[in-house]
Amino acid sequence: MFVRPLSRMPRSAAGPSMKTFRLQLRFLVPLVVILTAAAYLALPLMDRLTLRWFARDLTMRGTLVASALSDSIADALPDPRGRRLQALFNRAVQDERLVAMGLCSPDKKLLRSTPKFPKDLDCAGAERIAAEPEPLLHIEGGPVHVGVYPVQAEEGAVGELVLLQDLSFIERRSKDTRQYLIILIASLGAVIALVTVIVAQLSWRGWVSGTRALLRGEGLVRPLVGAPAPELAPLADELRARLHDLEDEYRRAKGPETEWTAQRLQSLLHTQLRGDQVIVVSNREPYIHVRQGSEIVVQRPASGLVTAVEPVMRACSGTWIAHGSGSADRDVVDSHDRVALPPGRSEYYLRRLWLTPEEEKGYYYGFANEGLWPLCHVAHVRPVFRESDWQEYQVVNQRFADAVVAEARSEDPVVLVQDYHFALLPAMVRKKLPRATILTFWHIPWPNPESFGICPWRREILEGMLGSTIIGFHTRFHCKNFLETVDRYLEARIEHEHSTISFQGSDTFVESYPISIAWPTPAETSRWLPVEQCRRNIYERYHIPAEQRLAVGVDRFDYTKGILERLYAVERMLEKYPEWIGRFTLVQVAAPSRQVLEEYRAFQERITQTSERINARFKHPGGPVIRLLSAHHDHNAVYELYRAADVCLVTSLHDGMNLVCKEFVAARDDERGVLILSRFAGAAREMPEALIVNPYHVEETADALHRALVMPEAEQRERMASLRTTVREFNVYRWAGRMLSDAGRWRLRERIAERVQRHQLE
Ligand code: F6P
């Protein structure tokens, strides 16, 4: 469920006043009901009370009347026809309150009564009623009060006087009182309700605005006049955290708005690039055929470039031109040096180009990997520039450029040039295919102008690259360095606003395109073993005790990857937090790379020795702390390791992007595991939820490792889920899609410009 921040919540159609009114009603109606009910319950009680008060009054009045009449009654009694007594009684009942009266003899016989005296009321009955707490009797004219009073004469009691006094006035008064009371209670209720609503509304508004302000962070950072009450701060924190949680959950569950997929990339090719041919050029080939005894096996090289570009190529079809470096590569190609790939699926062609040992030595090992690699990485290894290497570099670039031209089926193919091995190729292809769209992607960092300036052929390199339509780097920072380098060493016009370089009549667009991986499809993930199984497999394979924590590193043996610094960090962590001795293992996969070069061989040797030294220092029955696996591991083996690990360490001293960290995140569909990532890898800009470290600062990395090992599962999940959202969204199809969309726009603009020019000439 998506939850908007409160500050941006839409007002309901009825508006806030309507909402408030409804709120008030919700409060008022029950209040009125309660008060009315209370009134109706109270009224009978009141009636009874008043009745008792009046009964007491009437009894007293009756006593007075009886004593006032006693003498007259005693005088009138001897009259045998009773006329005097009747006349006395008739006079007495002229009092409007006295309805009727009768005289009872001492032996309870009714001697005389007035006309309205009830026929069915005898002396005993009257006495019984009079003894009740509410001495009431309903007769024809209404309710009457019944009282029985002794009639005293000088000689003693001569009888009892029964007085029936009018009570209807009490009913009338009670009715009036009831009305007044209802009016009083209703008004009281209305006043209470009004006061309550005003108070509630004021505090509700204050609460809402206070909470909104707090959610915006105002109340917490600037204590202004009218700022929300401080007591709301913890509540706002909690509320904000919950809203963010819900938003995050929603984003994770829903995925990106318009996800980049292989299909989307294909359709983009057909719409924006009219289905034009795509040709990829790289040094490293996506699949290597190797002879093992009498068998030919297919290997995937340990290469970020291949990891990223291969799925794109499968989506785009076309032709990939690369150096055929495998021992059995020649055995599987056709007469045009082509092989259909991936094996068994034939989604694109790989055109293999063969290099002589001299070419490979000068172009690949020499100029590319001893010159440009350390030049661009600034990893404190001196670049070596040899004239002979430069010559080979030019020759091989020309050979690959010729292969591109030979493979092109039209005058305007889309050529994707990969990496620092082919800095000269764009201009070479442009010369033969001026209408080609050439996208060059530089997979490694670009240094600042001063650092680049030490290259003796800096001008040639820049001119070669500017044959491209678009030059892409991983980060804006590398783009900026490149623009500044061109500005420093070439006579070119740079439009910083549009990030374009005009050089010798043609324009090149420079942009950042952060590379990524193809997010695993459900078909792939369904083939993965459960995390627990992967863990059991790895622990059994390397004899790691079950209670140990596991960190992994997956790299080529390359001095830029910070493997040595990683080992020092492990050593420091064990010194600083000795509780991990015997409870922690680092499995370090290091694929041999560029072994012809002394620098690389020495590096591998140093890593091996350092691992052994650390293992000897922290020797423990639980096994060695560092398991160095100096061999190439295929995709499945690496993913099994990622899924088994508690921590993944990526500590590059400098890296264009680094895709190991993205692969680790993609492998953790259980949302567990912690990524430790170097701030000097391009990926650090996209993945702040990792524990970011400076690998040169061994202490910091050691602390991060300890922190990763003790990180609560909830925090791991929080970080990992967010990383997974980023990598899934910013996948390699998006990388290629953005570049190809830009290329499509560029081509359209050029076509329009050409048409305009033609019209002008006609
Ligand atoms: O990721 C950087 C990168 O230079 C890739 O471009 C290259 O494929 C990879 O390192 C491995 O290098 P190599 O192809 O020389 O083994």
Residues whose N, C-alpha, C, O or C-beta is under 5 A from the ligand:
A	BS01	F6P	R284 A302 S303 G304 L305 D419 H443
